[in-house]
C-alpha cells in the first residue's frame, strides 16, 4: 500500500474509532472537510501543523499514523535527561 493511502486509512480508522464524522473531526482539527476527505482517500499530503492537529484530535501516536507501529496508543512522554 502506498504511504498516502496507508496514512489516510489510519486517519479514517482512528476517526471512526472515536465515533467522529468527517465533519466533526475536521472541525476539531481546524481544517476544511474537503482536505480531511482527500487525506483519508490518500489523495493529499499533509502539512506538519495539520498532522499535529490530527494527532491531538485523534489521540494517536505519530508512529501509528506514519506506519511505523500498528498500535495507535500514544507513547508516554519520555523523561528529559540532563547531561
N, C-alpha and C positions, 0 to 999 in steps of 0.2 A: 504494500500500500504506500502510495506517495505521502511525503511528510505532511503537506497541507490537508490531505484527506484524513490522515490519522489524527492530526491536531483538531480538525473540525469535528470529527466523530467523538473525540474525547470531550470537547466542549459541550456537544449536544448531550452526551451521556450524563455528564456532571450536572447540566442544567435540568435534565429530566429527573435525575435522582433527587433533586431538591424540589421537584414539583413546580418548576418555574416555566411559564410560557416564554417564547422568544421575546415577546413584548415586555414582560416583566423583567427578564434578565437584561435586556438591552437598556431599560430604564435604570436599573440598579447599577449597571456598569457604565452608565452615562455614554452610550454610543447609539448611533442610529440603528434601528432594527434591520434595515437593509444590509448594513455592514455585518452585524451578527449573523444574519442568514447566509451571506456569502462566505463568512468564515466557517460556519458549520458545514457548508457544502463543499469546502475545500477549494473555493474559487478566489479567495483573498488572503493575502498575508496580513500580518498584524503589527501595529506599532507597539513599542515597548510599554508606553503608558496604558494602552488598551489591554495588553497582556496582564499587567499588574491589576488593572480594574477587574478583569475576568477572574484572576486568581483569588482576589478578595471576595468577589461576588459568589463564586462557586465553591470557595473554601477547599481548594485542591492545591497540591504541590506543583511547582513549575515542572519538576521532573516527570510528573504524570502527563501533563498536557503536551510536553515536548517528546514524550515517548520513551523516556529513559527508565521509567518504572511503570508497573501495571497497577500499583496501589495508589488510589487518589488521595489518601490521607496525607495532609500536610506534615512535613517533617518538623519535629520540635526545634525551636531555635537553638543554635549552638552557643555555648558559653564562650565569651571572649576570653582569650588568654593574653596575658600581658608578658612581654619579654623580660 
